[in-house]
Amino acid sequence: MDFPLRILRPFLGPRIIKTGLAVFLSLFAAHAVNSKYGAFAAVAAILAVQPSVSRAKQVFLNQVISNLIGGVVGALLGRYLGPSSGAMALGVVVVLGMCARLRLNETASLAVTAVIFIMDRPEHDFINYTAARLGAIMGGMLIGALVNRFVKPPNYMARVSDEIQFASERVTSFADHLLASLAAPEHYRKEQIKAEAHEIRTRLETAGTFLELSVEAGGDKWRLLPLDKAHASLFVFVERIMDIHKIVLQVGGLQPGPELGAVAGALKTVLALKADVIAAALEARRPAPGPAAAFAQAQGELEQLAGELVDRRETRERGLALHSVLTNIRHMGWRMESLTRLLCER
């Protein structure tokens, strides 16, 4: 059973199904009223099915304006200048200029197509053809917009939460691999680091796309702001983990004992803080105070050890390396503190 489902899954996405339904309904409606322009209605319906309702409204408006421009210009030039090649070229130039002026660049090609189709009519019934074509297009756009609005509207907020949750778990796994390699960083291969970082960034980029769609759809501002900050914070965690590995690699690894223990303690507590604060952002609650307190204590212990090492000439280089590691860990903590303040303002 899994094999046919795996083959069919790309064809069963909600937007694909909605687009097919919109095309079917637009063609059915065109045939029901004996319209000869069902193809135009179908194309308009396809364009009306957009990732968000607000984007669909904008596309609907742009399509109507573009087709009106193309239709009016084509009908007027066809009637007064005839369907000559020069008149068609003039129509294309005029329409492109008007679309550029109105910032309708994305729909300019359709407006130009309208000019060509209208002026190339062998019957030369430019006005009637233009009216019928625009009617079919607006009908198709309306059907597509209704399907987009009422047939399984997408829940982008849930998709954002899923992607951020997954990315957060992968960041923890990424950091766990760093922790395991602190004493021998050369064993954590550059190829593996790049692959893990790429996977996390890809999921975060997907989350960013869904965040934009949630904003366009008019999502709850107080739910979106923490998710947006959590999304940006996880990018920082990825960069800082990579930087810490570079620092540790440059000094040949951390020495077992207080040095390794202090860095591991700070990393573990900032990861625990991240897990709690990200979960709080996803659940729309306040973070617990415990992880923040534990991180502050571990951060203080690492700062004290780094200072002691810097004060001794023979260990100054390692102390400076620990300070650099601490700076990266602090950046992670500051991101979580900022997100915590936002969550507590609700």
C-alpha positions in Angstrom: 0.0 0.0 0.0 2.8 2.4 0.7 4.2 2.2 -2.8 1.2 3.7 -4.7 0.6 6.3 -2.0 4.2 7.4 -2.3 3.8 7.8 -6.0 0.4 9.6 -5.7 1.3 11.8 -2.8 2.8 14.7 -4.9 -0.5 14.8 -6.9 -2.7 14.9 -3.8 -1.6 18.2 -2.2 -4.5 20.5 -1.0 -3.6 23.3 -3.4 -3.4 20.9 -6.4 -6.8 19.4 -5.6 -8.3 22.9 -5.1 -6.9 24.0 -8.5 -8.3 21.0 -10.2 -11.7 21.6 -8.6 -11.6 25.3 -9.6 -10.8 24.4 -13.2 -13.6 21.8 -13.3 -16.2 24.2 -11.9 -15.2 27.1 -14.2 -15.4 24.9 -17.3 -18.7 23.4 -16.1 -20.1 26.9 -15.5 -18.9 28.1 -19.0 -20.5 25.1 -20.7 -23.7 25.6 -18.7 -24.2 29.1 -20.1 -23.0 28.0 -23.6 -19.9 30.2 -23.4 -17.2 29.6 -26.0 -14.6 31.0 -23.7 -14.3 28.3 -21.1 -10.6 28.0 -21.5 -10.2 31.7 -20.4 -12.3 31.0 -17.4 -10.2 27.9 -16.5 -6.9 29.8 -16.8 -8.4 32.6 -14.6 -9.5 30.1 -12.0 -6.0 28.5 -11.9 -4.5 32.0 -11.2 -7.0 32.7 -8.5 -6.0 29.7 -6.4 -3.2 31.2 -4.3 -1.4 30.2 -1.0 -3.3 32.8 1.0 -6.7 34.4 0.7 -5.2 37.9 0.8 -2.8 37.1 -2.0 -5.7 35.6 -4.0 -7.6 38.9 -3.6 -4.6 40.9 -4.9 -4.1 38.5 -7.8 -7.8 38.8 -8.6 -7.6 42.6 -8.6 -4.5 42.7 -10.7 -5.9 40.2 -13.2 -9.1 42.2 -13.6 -7.2 45.5 -14.2 -4.7 43.9 -16.6 -7.4 42.2 -18.7 -9.4 45.4 -18.8 -6.4 47.3 -20.0 -5.6 44.7 -22.6 -9.3 44.4 -23.7 -10.0 48.1 -24.0 -6.7 48.8 -25.9 -7.2 45.8 -28.2 -10.8 46.6 -28.9 -10.2 50.3 -29.7 -7.1 49.7 -31.8 -8.8 46.8 -33.6 -11.8 48.9 -34.4 -10.1 52.1 -35.6 -6.8 50.8 -37.0 -7.7 47.2 -38.0 -5.9 44.0 -37.2 -2.7 44.9 -38.9 0.7 43.8 -37.6 1.6 47.4 -36.9 -1.6 48.0 -34.9 -0.9 44.9 -32.9 2.7 46.0 -32.1 1.4 49.4 -31.1 -1.2 47.7 -28.8 1.5 45.6 -27.2 3.7 48.7 -26.5 0.8 50.7 -25.1 -0.3 47.9 -22.8 3.2 47.1 -21.5 3.7 50.8 -20.8 0.4 51.1 -18.9 1.1 47.9 -16.9 4.6 49.2 -16.0 3.1 52.5 -14.9 0.5 50.8 -12.7 3.1 48.3 -11.4 1.3 45.3 -12.9 4.5 43.7 -14.2 3.5 40.2 -13.1 0.2 40.3 -15.1 1.5 42.3 -18.1 2.0 39.2 -20.2 -1.7 38.3 -19.8 -2.7 41.8 -20.8 -0.5 41.6 -23.9 -2.0 38.2 -24.7 -5.5 39.8 -24.5 -4.5 42.4 -27.1 -3.2 39.8 -29.5 -6.2 37.5 -29.2 -8.7 40.4 -29.5 -7.0 42.0 -32.5 -6.4 38.7 -34.3 -10.2 37.9 -34.4 -11.1 37.0 -38.0 -14.7 38.2 -37.4 -13.4 41.6 -36.2 -16.2 41.8 -33.6 -13.8 43.3 -31.2 -16.2 44.8 -28.7 -18.4 41.7 -28.3 -15.4 39.4 -28.1 -13.7 41.6 -25.5 -16.9 41.7 -23.3 -17.4 37.9 -23.5 -13.7 37.2 -22.8 -13.6 39.5 -19.8 -16.9 38.0 -18.5 -15.4 34.5 -18.7 -12.2 35.6 -17.0 -14.0 37.3 -14.1 -16.3 34.3 -13.7 -13.3 32.0 -13.6 -11.5 34.2 -11.1 -14.6 34.4 -8.9 -15.0 30.6 -8.9 -11.3 30.1 -8.1 -11.4 32.7 -5.3 -14.4 31.0 -3.8 -12.8 27.5 -3.9 -9.6 29.0 -2.5 -11.6 30.6 0.4 -13.9 27.9 1.4 -12.4 24.5 0.4 -9.9 23.4 3.0 -8.4 26.8 3.8 -4.7 26.3 4.8 -3.7 26.4 8.5 -0.4 28.2 8.1 0.0 28.7 11.8 0.1 25.0 12.4 2.7 24.6 9.7 4.8 27.3 11.2 4.7 25.6 14.6 5.5 22.2 13.1 8.6 23.5 11.3 9.9 25.5 14.2 9.4 22.5 16.5 11.3 20.3 14.1 14.1 22.8 13.7 14.4 23.3 17.4 14.8 19.5 17.9 17.4 19.4 15.1 19.3 22.3 16.7 19.4 20.3 20.0 20.7 17.3 18.1 23.3 19.5 16.3 24.5 20.8 19.7 24.6 17.3 21.2 27.0 16.3 18.4 29.1 19.4 19.3 29.1 18.4 23.0 30.3 14.9 22.1 33.2 16.3 20.2 34.5 19.0 22.5 37.5 17.0 23.6 38.3 15.8 20.0 36.6 18.3 17.6 38.5 16.9 14.6 36.2 13.8 14.8 33.2 16.0 14.0 33.7 16.3 10.3 33.1 19.5 8.4 30.9 17.7 5.9 28.6 16.5 8.6 28.4 19.9 10.2 27.5 21.5 6.9 24.9 18.9 6.2 23.2 19.3 9.6 23.3 23.1 9.4 21.8 23.0 5.9 18.9 20.7 7.0 18.0 23.1 9.9 18.3 26.2 7.7 16.1 24.6 5.0 13.3 23.9 7.6 13.7 27.4 9.0 13.3 28.9 5.6 10.2 26.9 5.1 8.9 28.2 8.4 9.7 31.7 7.3 7.6 31.2 4.1 4.6 30.0 6.2 5.1 32.9 8.6 4.8 35.3 5.7 1.7 33.6 4.5 0.2 33.7 8.0 0.8 37.5 8.1 -0.8 37.8 4.7 -3.8 35.8 5.9 -4.2 38.2 8.8 -3.0 35.8 11.6 -3.0 36.7 15.2 -0.2 39.3 15.8 0.5 38.1 19.3 0.9 34.5 18.2 3.0 35.5 15.2 5.5 37.8 16.9 6.9 35.2 19.3 7.1 32.6 16.5 8.9 35.0 14.2 11.5 35.8 17.0 11.8 32.0 17.7 12.4 31.4 14.0 15.2 34.1 13.9 16.7 32.8 17.2 17.2 29.3 15.8 19.2 30.7 12.9 21.5 32.3 15.5 21.9 29.0 17.4 23.0 27.3 14.2 25.6 29.9 13.5 26.9 30.0 17.1 27.2 26.2 17.3 29.3 26.3 14.2 31.5 29.1 15.6 32.1 27.2 18.8 33.2 24.2 16.9 35.7 26.3 15.0 37.1 27.9 18.2 37.5 24.5 19.9 39.1 23.0 16.8 41.6 25.8 16.7 42.8 25.1 20.3 43.0 21.3 19.7 40.0 20.5 21.8 39.0 21.1 25.4 40.9 19.5 28.3 38.9 17.0 30.3 38.1 18.4 33.8 36.9 21.9 34.8 37.5 23.3 31.3 35.4 20.7 29.5 32.8 20.6 32.3 32.2 24.3 32.4 31.7 24.6 28.6 29.5 21.5 28.5 27.5 22.9 31.5 26.9 26.2 29.8 25.9 24.6 26.5 23.5 22.1 28.2 21.8 24.8 30.2 21.3 27.1 27.2 19.9 24.2 25.2 17.5 23.5 28.1 16.6 27.2 28.2 16.0 27.1 24.4 13.7 24.1 24.6 11.6 25.7 27.3 11.3 29.1 25.7 10.6 27.7 22.2 7.9 25.4 23.7 6.4 28.5 25.5 6.3 30.4 22.2 4.6 27.5 20.5 2.1 27.0 23.3 1.6 30.8 23.9 2.6 30.7 27.6 5.2 32.1 29.8 8.5 30.3 30.1 9.4 28.6 33.4 12.0 30.5 35.5 14.2 27.4 36.3 16.1 27.0 33.0 17.0 30.7 32.9 18.4 30.5 36.5 20.4 27.3 35.7 21.8 29.0 32.6 22.8 32.1 34.5 24.7 30.0 37.1 26.5 27.9 34.4 27.4 31.0 32.5 28.9 32.6 35.6 31.0 29.5 36.3 32.4 29.4 32.7 33.1 33.2 32.9 35.0 32.7 36.2 37.1 29.8 34.9 37.9 31.7 31.7 39.1 34.7 33.8 41.3 32.5 35.9 42.9 30.9 32.9 43.5 34.3 31.2 45.2 35.6 34.4 47.9 32.8 34.1 50.4 33.3 31.3 50.7 29.6 30.5 47.0 29.2 30.1 46.1 32.6 28.7 45.4 31.3 25.2 43.0 28.7 26.4 41.3 31.2 28.6 40.8 33.5 25.6 39.3 30.6 23.7 36.9 30.0 26.5 35.9 33.6 26.5 35.2 33.3 22.8 33.1 30.2 23.4 31.3 32.1 26.3 30.5 35.0 24.0 28.8 32.7 21.5 26.8 30.9 24.2 25.8 34.3 25.6 24.4 35.3 22.2 22.2 32.2 22.3 21.1 33.1 25.8 20.3 36.8 24.9 18.1 35.6 22.1 16.1 33.5 24.5 16.0 36.3 27.1 14.5 38.6 24.4 11.9 36.0 23.4 11.1 35.5 27.1 10.4 39.2 27.6 8.1 39.2 24.6 6.2 36.3 25.9 5.9 37.9 29.3 4.4 41.1 27.8 1.4 39.2 26.6 
